[in-house]
Amino acid sequence: MILNYIWIGFVIIAFIVACIQAIFYGNLQIFSDIVNSTFDSAKTGFEISLGLTGVLSLWLGIMKIGENGGVIKAFSRLVAPFFTKIFPEIPKDHPAMGSIFMNISANMLGLDNAATPMGLKAMKELQEINPDKERASNPMIMFLVLNTSGLTIIPISIMVYRAQLGAANPSDIFLPILLATFFSTLVGFLSVAIMQKINLFNKTILLTLTGLIAAIGGLIFFLSQVSKDQLALYSNFVAAFVLFSVIISFVVMAAVKKVNVYESFIEGAKEGFKVAIGIIPYLIAILLAIGVFRASGAMDFIIDGISKGVALLGINTDFIGALPTALMKPLSGSGARGMMIDTMTTYGVDSFVGRLACIVQGSTETTFYILAVYFGSVGIKKTRYALGCGLLADLAGITAAIIMGYLFFF
């Protein structure tokens, strides 16, 4: 529903701005430009979607090996001690805890197809122990905000789009996204923990948070001390090493558990092919609306206005081009993805703005969408402070993404 309103709004605003340009500025070419943009957007959307089939089939095939090999269950066992402390109202050994573990683990690994069903299952199980069936419980809110913060270890989809658009190194945004999404998740968790009066000084919680913050802080300090050339070298090495290590560990774990690795890969690759073909109409639709919006001059008007306001504050304005992705992200994943692709094609896939849009896209999740789907699936009408904490996590993630963009690529 939100995407419907966004799509209609973009087209109507584009028409109004085009009329203003034609009437008051004599730009009679504007409508031809808009019509041409519709054909260009359709062509771009189809070419991108078609080109995704190979890379997406590759990665979903690898992820299916990990899924069948028990990687998600291994993640669940790893985070179990911490999760039992931040979900104190869930009874011991309740099935909801297992579903939550599986959902969060799948999200961290970029397994969206597996994460959503698990998330809906977890929400249904949480509703069973919810005393007020129309009011979000504390565990529901914590679970939802952890989802909206979007902690991701492997941003598969973003790397796939960068590869398709011809990036020299599609995985160079791996480390910046990991850092940005960490801050988003940390702020989201802390905001909910404060609202729910969770004891942050509990030994397990304190040690976990301290260890993570120390590790991330040390990494950022180290990266801030090296030159840009060294930074690019280290970032590329870490991304390549981690991704290749993931592939090897998935294969080895699956082989040890006597999983048919080849068949698992084929199963996942088939899903990747279906996904790539299935997104063609959606991608064309959103790129069409964005293309019309940009061709009318409305996008430039907004960006120029923000840029002048930021410049008055004495702040560097190079990040402004990535703001459309940031503003769209809490509302619509498809819309933000379209903005990201539009930014990369407009400014260049390996430009500062192009890379920054990718980091922003991976820094957090679509808060309004997740809120509507997860709470709507169990009939929750009173969401309490879930939206506020989710948007706060979004703000932290986007802010961190901009900082990481400057640190790594400016």
C-alpha positions as CSV (number, residue, x, y, z in Angstrom):
1,M,0.0,0.0,0.0
2,I,2.8,2.4,0.9
3,L,4.6,1.7,-2.4
4,N,1.3,2.3,-4.3
5,Y,1.1,5.8,-2.7
6,I,4.7,6.5,-3.4
7,W,4.4,5.4,-7.0
8,I,1.3,7.6,-7.6
9,G,2.9,10.5,-5.8
10,F,6.1,10.4,-7.9
11,V,4.1,10.5,-11.1
12,I,1.7,13.3,-10.1
13,I,4.6,15.4,-8.7
14,A,6.6,14.9,-11.9
15,F,3.6,16.0,-14.0
16,I,3.1,19.2,-11.9
17,V,6.8,20.1,-11.9
18,A,6.9,19.5,-15.7
19,C,4.0,21.8,-16.2
20,I,5.6,24.5,-14.2
21,Q,8.8,24.2,-16.2
22,A,6.9,24.3,-19.5
23,I,4.6,27.2,-18.5
24,F,6.9,29.4,-16.5
25,Y,10.4,28.6,-17.8
26,G,9.5,27.8,-21.5
27,N,11.0,24.3,-21.3
28,L,8.9,22.7,-24.0
29,Q,11.3,19.7,-24.2
30,I,10.5,18.5,-20.7
31,F,7.6,16.2,-21.7
32,S,9.7,14.6,-24.4
33,D,12.4,14.0,-21.9
34,I,9.9,12.4,-19.5
35,V,8.5,10.1,-22.2
36,N,12.0,9.1,-23.2
37,S,12.8,8.3,-19.6
38,T,10.0,5.8,-19.4
39,F,11.5,3.8,-22.3
40,D,15.0,4.1,-20.8
41,S,13.7,3.0,-17.3
42,A,11.9,-0.1,-18.8
43,K,15.0,-1.1,-20.7
44,T,17.3,-0.6,-17.7
45,G,15.0,-2.5,-15.4
46,F,14.8,-5.5,-17.8
47,E,18.6,-5.6,-18.5
48,I,19.4,-5.4,-14.8
49,S,16.9,-8.1,-13.8
50,L,18.0,-10.4,-16.7
51,G,21.7,-9.9,-15.8
52,L,21.0,-10.8,-12.2
53,T,20.1,-14.4,-13.0
54,G,23.7,-15.7,-13.0
55,V,25.0,-13.9,-9.9
56,L,21.8,-14.4,-7.9
57,S,21.7,-18.1,-8.8
58,L,25.3,-18.4,-7.7
59,W,24.7,-16.9,-4.3
60,L,21.4,-18.4,-3.5
61,G,22.9,-21.7,-4.4
62,I,25.7,-21.2,-1.9
63,M,23.3,-20.0,0.7
64,K,21.1,-23.1,0.2
65,I,24.1,-25.2,0.9
66,G,24.6,-23.4,4.2
67,E,21.0,-23.6,5.1
68,N,20.8,-27.3,4.5
69,G,24.1,-27.8,6.2
70,G,22.8,-26.4,9.5
71,V,24.5,-23.0,9.5
72,I,21.4,-21.2,10.8
73,K,21.0,-23.7,13.6
74,A,24.7,-23.2,14.5
75,F,24.1,-19.4,14.6
76,S,21.1,-20.0,16.9
77,R,23.1,-21.9,19.4
78,L,25.8,-19.3,19.3
79,V,23.5,-16.4,20.2
80,A,21.2,-18.4,22.6
81,P,22.8,-17.2,25.9
82,F,22.5,-13.5,24.9
83,F,18.9,-13.8,23.5
84,T,17.5,-15.5,26.6
85,K,18.5,-12.3,28.6
86,I,17.0,-9.8,26.2
87,F,13.7,-11.8,25.9
88,P,13.1,-12.4,29.6
89,E,9.3,-12.7,29.2
90,I,9.6,-15.7,26.9
91,P,9.2,-19.0,28.9
92,K,12.2,-21.3,28.9
93,D,12.2,-23.7,25.9
94,H,9.3,-22.0,24.3
95,P,9.3,-22.6,20.5
96,A,9.2,-18.9,19.8
97,M,12.8,-18.6,21.0
98,G,13.9,-21.0,18.4
99,S,12.0,-19.2,15.6
100,I,13.5,-15.9,16.7
101,F,17.0,-17.4,16.6
102,M,16.4,-18.8,13.1
103,N,15.0,-15.6,11.8
104,I,17.8,-13.3,13.1
105,S,20.4,-15.8,11.9
106,A,18.9,-16.0,8.4
107,N,18.7,-12.2,8.2
108,M,22.4,-11.9,9.2
109,L,23.3,-14.3,6.4
110,G,21.2,-12.5,3.9
111,L,18.7,-15.4,3.5
112,D,15.6,-13.2,3.0
113,N,13.5,-16.1,1.6
114,A,14.2,-18.1,4.7
115,A,14.0,-15.2,7.2
116,T,10.5,-13.9,6.5
117,P,8.6,-17.2,7.0
118,M,10.6,-17.8,10.2
119,G,9.8,-14.3,11.3
120,L,6.1,-14.7,10.8
121,K,6.2,-18.0,12.6
122,A,8.0,-16.4,15.5
123,M,5.5,-13.5,15.7
124,K,2.6,-16.1,15.7
125,E,4.2,-18.0,18.5
126,L,4.8,-14.7,20.5
127,Q,1.2,-13.9,20.0
128,E,0.2,-17.1,21.7
129,I,1.9,-16.0,25.0
130,N,0.7,-12.3,24.6
131,P,-1.9,-11.5,27.3
132,D,-3.4,-8.6,25.2
133,K,-4.0,-9.9,21.7
134,E,-4.3,-6.4,20.2
135,R,-1.3,-4.8,21.9
136,A,2.3,-5.5,21.1
137,S,4.1,-7.3,23.9
138,N,7.7,-6.5,25.0
139,P,9.2,-9.6,23.2
140,M,7.3,-8.7,20.0
141,I,8.7,-5.1,20.0
142,M,12.3,-6.2,20.7
143,F,12.0,-8.8,18.0
144,L,10.6,-6.4,15.5
145,V,13.1,-3.6,16.1
146,L,16.0,-6.1,15.8
147,N,14.5,-7.0,12.4
148,T,14.1,-3.4,11.3
149,S,17.7,-2.6,12.3
150,G,18.8,-5.1,9.7
151,L,22.0,-6.5,11.1
152,T,23.6,-8.2,8.0
153,I,26.9,-10.0,7.7
154,I,26.7,-10.7,4.0
155,P,24.8,-8.1,1.9
156,I,24.3,-10.4,-1.1
157,S,21.6,-8.5,-3.0
158,I,23.6,-5.2,-3.0
159,M,26.8,-6.9,-4.2
160,V,24.8,-8.6,-6.9
161,Y,23.4,-5.3,-8.2
162,R,26.9,-3.7,-8.1
163,A,28.3,-6.6,-10.1
164,Q,25.5,-6.4,-12.7
165,L,26.1,-2.6,-13.1
166,G,29.8,-3.2,-13.7
167,A,31.5,-2.3,-10.4
168,A,35.3,-2.9,-10.4
169,N,34.9,-4.7,-7.0
170,P,31.3,-5.4,-6.1
171,S,32.2,-6.4,-2.6
172,D,34.1,-3.2,-1.6
173,I,31.0,-2.0,0.3
174,F,31.0,-5.2,2.5
175,L,32.9,-3.8,5.4
176,P,31.2,-0.3,5.5
177,I,27.8,-2.0,5.4
178,L,28.7,-4.3,8.3
179,L,29.9,-1.4,10.4
180,A,26.8,0.8,9.6
181,T,24.3,-1.9,10.2
182,F,26.0,-2.7,13.5
183,F,25.4,0.8,14.8
184,S,21.8,0.6,13.6
185,T,21.2,-2.6,15.5
186,L,23.0,-1.3,18.6
187,V,20.9,1.9,18.8
188,G,17.7,-0.1,18.1
189,F,18.5,-2.6,20.8
190,L,19.5,-0.1,23.4
191,S,16.4,2.1,22.8
192,V,14.1,-0.9,23.3
193,A,16.1,-2.2,26.3
194,I,15.7,1.2,28.0
195,M,12.0,1.3,27.3
196,Q,11.6,-2.2,28.7
197,K,14.0,-1.6,31.6
198,I,16.1,-4.6,30.7
199,N,19.2,-4.8,32.9
200,L,22.0,-3.8,30.5
201,F,24.5,-4.5,33.3
202,N,23.7,-8.2,33.4
203,K,26.9,-10.1,33.0
204,T,26.0,-11.8,29.7
205,I,24.5,-8.7,28.1
206,L,27.4,-6.5,29.3
207,L,30.1,-8.8,28.1
208,T,28.5,-9.3,24.8
209,L,27.9,-5.6,24.1
210,T,31.3,-4.6,25.5
211,G,33.1,-7.1,23.3
212,L,31.2,-6.1,20.2
213,I,31.7,-2.4,20.8
214,A,35.4,-2.8,21.6
215,A,35.9,-4.9,18.4
216,I,34.1,-2.4,16.2
217,G,35.7,0.6,17.8
218,G,39.1,-1.0,17.4
219,L,38.4,-1.7,13.8
220,I,37.3,1.8,13.1
221,F,40.3,3.3,14.9
222,F,42.6,1.1,12.9
223,L,41.0,2.0,9.6
224,S,41.1,5.7,10.4
225,Q,44.9,5.5,10.8
226,V,45.7,4.0,7.5
227,S,46.0,5.7,4.1
228,K,43.2,5.5,1.5
229,D,45.2,3.1,-0.6
230,Q,45.8,0.8,2.4
231,L,42.2,1.2,3.5
232,A,41.0,0.0,0.1
233,L,43.5,-2.9,0.2
234,Y,42.4,-4.0,3.7
235,S,38.7,-3.6,2.9
236,N,39.0,-5.7,-0.3
237,F,41.0,-8.3,1.5
238,V,38.6,-8.7,4.4
239,A,35.6,-8.8,2.1
240,A,37.2,-11.4,-0.2
241,F,38.5,-13.5,2.7
242,V,35.3,-13.5,4.6
243,L,33.1,-14.3,1.6
244,F,35.4,-17.1,0.4
245,S,35.6,-18.4,4.0
246,V,31.8,-18.5,4.1
247,I,31.6,-20.5,0.9
248,I,34.2,-23.0,2.1
249,S,32.7,-23.4,5.6
250,F,29.2,-23.9,4.1
251,V,30.5,-26.6,1.8
252,V,32.5,-28.3,4.5
253,M,29.7,-28.2,7.1
254,A,27.2,-29.6,4.6
255,A,29.7,-32.3,3.6
256,V,30.3,-33.3,7.2
257,K,26.5,-33.6,7.7
258,K,26.3,-35.7,4.6
259,V,24.2,-33.2,2.7
260,N,24.2,-33.5,-1.0
261,V,26.1,-30.3,-1.7
262,Y,25.5,-30.4,-5.5
263,E,21.8,-30.9,-5.2
264,S,21.5,-28.2,-2.6
265,F,23.3,-25.7,-4.8
266,I,21.0,-26.5,-7.7
267,E,18.0,-26.1,-5.5
268,G,19.1,-22.7,-4.4
269,A,20.3,-21.7,-7.9
270,K,16.8,-22.4,-9.2
271,E,15.3,-20.1,-6.6
272,G,17.8,-17.5,-7.6
273,F,16.7,-17.7,-11.2
274,K,13.0,-17.5,-10.3
275,V,13.7,-14.5,-8.0
276,A,15.7,-12.7,-10.8
277,I,12.9,-13.2,-13.3
278,G,10.1,-12.4,-10.8
279,I,11.4,-9.0,-9.9
280,I,11.4,-7.7,-13.5
281,P,7.9,-6.1,-13.4
282,Y,8.5,-4.7,-9.9
283,L,11.9,-3.2,-10.8
284,I,10.6,-1.7,-14.0
285,A,7.6,-0.2,-12.2
286,I,9.7,1.6,-9.5
287,L,12.5,2.6,-12.0
288,L,9.7,4.1,-14.2
289,A,8.4,6.2,-11.4
290,I,11.9,7.3,-10.3
291,G,12.9,8.0,-13.9
292,V,9.9,10.2,-14.5
293,F,10.4,12.0,-11.2
294,R,14.1,12.7,-12.1
295,A,13.4,13.7,-15.7
296,S,10.8,16.2,-14.6
297,G,13.4,18.0,-12.5
298,A,11.6,17.3,-9.2
299,M,14.5,15.1,-7.9
300,D,17.1,17.9,-8.7
301,F,14.9,20.5,-7.0
302,I,14.7,18.5,-3.8
303,I,18.4,17.6,-3.8
304,D,19.5,21.2,-4.6
305,G,17.3,22.5,-1.8
306,I,18.8,20.1,0.7
307,S,22.3,20.7,-0.6
308,K,22.0,24.5,-0.2
309,G,20.7,24.0,3.4
310,V,23.6,21.7,4.3
311,A,26.1,24.1,2.6
312,L,24.9,26.9,4.8
313,L,25.9,24.8,7.8
314,G,29.4,24.5,6.4
315,I,29.1,20.7,5.9
316,N,30.4,18.8,2.8
317,T,27.5,18.2,0.4
318,D,28.8,15.3,-1.6
319,F,26.6,12.9,0.3
320,I,23.4,14.6,-0.8
321,G,23.0,12.5,-4.0
322,A,22.5,9.3,-1.8
323,L,19.8,10.9,0.3
324,P,16.9,9.7,-1.9
325,T,17.8,6.1,-1.0
326,A,18.0,7.1,2.7
327,L,14.6,8.8,2.7
328,M,13.0,5.9,0.9
329,K,14.5,3.1,2.9
330,P,12.2,3.2,5.9
331,L,9.1,3.2,3.6
332,S,9.8,0.7,0.9
333,G,12.6,-1.8,0.2
334,S,11.7,-1.9,-3.5
335,G,11.6,1.9,-3.7
336,A,15.0,2.2,-1.9
337,R,16.5,-0.4,-4.2
338,G,15.2,1.5,-7.2
339,M,16.7,4.7,-5.8
340,M,20.0,2.9,-5.2
341,I,20.1,1.6,-8.8
342,D,19.1,5.0,-10.2
343,T,21.9,6.6,-8.1
344,M,24.5,4.2,-9.4
345,T,23.4,4.6,-13.0
346,T,23.3,8.4,-12.7
347,Y,26.5,9.1,-10.8
348,G,28.5,5.9,-11.6
349,V,28.5,2.6,-9.8
350,D,32.0,3.2,-8.4
351,S,31.5,6.9,-7.6
352,F,31.4,8.1,-4.1
353,V,27.7,8.7,-4.2
354,G,27.0,5.4,-5.9
355,R,28.9,3.5,-3.2
356,L,27.3,5.6,-0.5
357,A,23.8,4.8,-1.8
358,C,24.7,1.1,-1.5
359,I,25.9,1.5,2.1
360,V,22.8,3.4,3.0
361,Q,20.7,0.6,1.4
362,G,22.4,-2.0,3.5
363,S,22.5,0.0,6.7
364,T,19.0,-0.7,7.9
365,E,15.6,-2.3,7.0
366,T,12.2,-1.1,5.8
367,T,10.6,-0.2,9.2
368,F,7.1,0.5,8.0
369,Y,6.9,-2.6,5.8
370,I,8.2,-4.9,8.6
371,L,5.9,-3.3,11.1
372,A,2.8,-3.7,8.8
373,V,3.6,-7.3,7.8
374,Y,4.7,-8.7,11.1
375,F,2.2,-7.0,13.4
376,G,-0.5,-7.3,10.7
377,S,0.0,-11.1,10.5
378,V,-1.2,-11.5,14.1
379,G,-3.7,-8.7,14.3
380,I,-1.7,-6.3,16.5
381,K,-3.3,-2.8,16.4
382,K,-1.5,-1.1,19.3
383,T,2.2,-1.0,18.3
384,R,3.3,1.1,21.3
385,Y,6.9,2.5,20.9
386,A,7.9,0.0,18.2
387,L,7.8,2.5,15.4
388,G,9.7,5.1,17.3
389,C,12.5,2.7,18.2
390,G,12.6,1.4,14.7
391,L,12.9,4.8,13.1
392,L,15.6,5.7,15.7
393,A,17.6,2.7,14.5
394,D,17.0,3.8,10.9
395,L,18.4,7.2,11.7
396,A,21.5,5.7,13.4
397,G,22.1,3.4,10.5
398,I,21.8,6.1,7.8
399,T,24.0,8.4,9.8
400,A,26.6,5.7,10.3
401,A,26.4,4.8,6.6
402,I,27.3,8.4,5.6
403,I,30.2,8.4,8.0
404,M,31.5,5.1,6.7
405,G,31.1,6.3,3.2
406,Y,33.4,9.3,3.9
407,L,35.8,7.1,5.9
408,F,36.2,4.5,3.1
409,F,35.6,6.2,-0.2
410,F,35.9,10.0,0.0
